[in-house]
Amino acid sequence: TSFVNSNPCSGLYLNAKVYVSFTGLEGASAMTDCTCVAGYEGPDGGPCTACDAGKHKDADGSSACIECSPGSYKPGRGPGSCEACGAGTY
């Protein structure tokens, strides 16, 4: 397979902020060296899918998005942190 600049994590993937390389741009040699950035879930090498509203993932890697804890929410898809619900809401 031929990759942009000999790196599978470069080009479209990094420009779209969907993949990042564990080994850095210079060290990636295969798509499995690429992993989903925070706010996205999926296996190493992709594809990566944005976390749904109400779920978050704070670190790069192949781990899944997790539900916000009770009393907190995340209104949109993708990156972001859970926020405390306002007084009188849940």
Residue pairs with C-beta under 8 A, 6 or more apart in sequence:
1 8
3 10
3 11
4 10
4 11
5 11
5 25
7 21
7 25
7 26
7 28
8 28
8 29
8 30
8 31
8 33
8 34
9 19
9 20
9 21
9 25
9 28
9 31
9 33
9 34
10 25
10 28
13 19
13 34
13 46
14 20
14 25
17 37
18 36
18 37
18 40
18 46
18 48
19 34
19 35
19 36
19 37
19 46
19 48
20 34
20 35
20 36
20 37
20 60
21 27
21 28
21 33
21 34
21 35
22 28
22 33
22 34
22 35
22 60
23 33
27 33
28 34
30 45
31 45
31 46
32 44
32 45
33 44
34 44
34 45
34 46
35 44
35 60
35 61
35 62
36 42
36 46
36 48
36 57
36 60
36 61
36 62
37 48
37 60
37 79
38 57
38 58
38 59
38 60
38 79
39 50
39 51
39 56
39 57
39 78
39 79
39 80
40 48
40 49
40 50
40 51
40 57
40 78
40 79
41 48
41 49
41 51
41 57
41 62
41 63
41 64
41 65
42 48
42 49
42 62
43 62
44 62
50 77
50 78
51 57
51 65
51 74
51 77
51 78
51 79
52 65
52 77
53 73
53 74
53 75
53 76
53 77
54 67
54 68
54 73
54 74
55 65
55 66
55 67
55 68
55 74
56 65
56 66
56 68
56 74
56 80
56 81
56 82
57 63
57 64
57 65
57 66
58 81
68 74
68 82
69 82
70 90
71 84
71 85
71 90
72 82
72 83
72 84
72 85
73 82
73 83
73 85
74 80
74 81
74 82
74 83
